[in-house]
Amino acid sequence: RNDKGRILRKRNANEGSKYTSDEIEVIKNAMRDIIMRNTDIQNVKTNPFKSQSYKDSLEL
C-alpha cells in the first residue's frame, strides 16, 4: 500500500506497457519511501546526472 491507501498491483498484459502519470507518481513515491526507510537517508531526490534511456519504462 502507498501513503494514500491505494494498493499497488501488477499490471495486466491488456493494460499496455505505459504507465499513467498517476501510476508513475505512486511508484516513485513508494520507491522513495522504501529507500528512505531502508537506508536512513531522509531526502531522496531524482538523480540529475542520469540520462533517460528509451528502455526506461518510467519517464521523469
C-alpha positions in Angstrom: 0.0 0.0 0.0 1.1 3.5 -0.6 0.6 6.5 1.6 -2.9 7.2 0.1 -4.1 3.7 0.9 -4.1 2.5 -2.7 -2.8 -1.0 -3.3 0.0 -1.3 -5.9 -0.7 -4.2 -8.2 1.0 -5.8 -11.1 -0.3 -4.6 -14.5 -2.2 -7.0 -16.8 -0.9 -7.5 -20.4 -4.1 -6.0 -21.8 -3.4 -2.7 -19.9 -0.5 -1.9 -22.2 3.1 -1.2 -21.3 2.8 2.6 -20.5 2.0 3.8 -17.0 -0.3 6.8 -16.4 1.1 9.9 -14.7 -0.8 8.9 -11.5 0.7 5.4 -11.5 4.2 6.9 -12.1 3.8 9.2 -9.1 2.6 6.3 -6.9 5.6 4.2 -8.0 8.1 7.0 -7.4 6.7 7.8 -4.0 6.7 4.2 -3.0 10.3 3.7 -4.1 11.4 6.9 -2.3 9.7 5.7 0.9 11.4 2.3 0.7 14.8 3.8 0.1 14.4 6.3 3.0 13.2 3.5 5.3 15.9 1.0 4.5 18.9 3.4 4.3 18.1 6.1 6.8 18.5 8.7 4.0 16.0 11.5 4.7 16.0 13.4 1.4 15.8 11.1 -1.7 15.9 13.0 -5.0 15.9 12.1 -8.6 19.5 11.7 -10.0 20.1 14.8 -12.2 23.1 13.0 -13.9 21.1 10.0 -15.1 20.2 10.3 -18.8 16.8 8.9 -19.7 17.0 5.9 -21.9 14.4 4.7 -24.4 14.5 1.4 -22.4 13.3 3.1 -19.2 9.6 2.4 -18.6 9.2 5.3 -16.1 9.5 8.8 -17.6 10.8 11.5 -15.4 
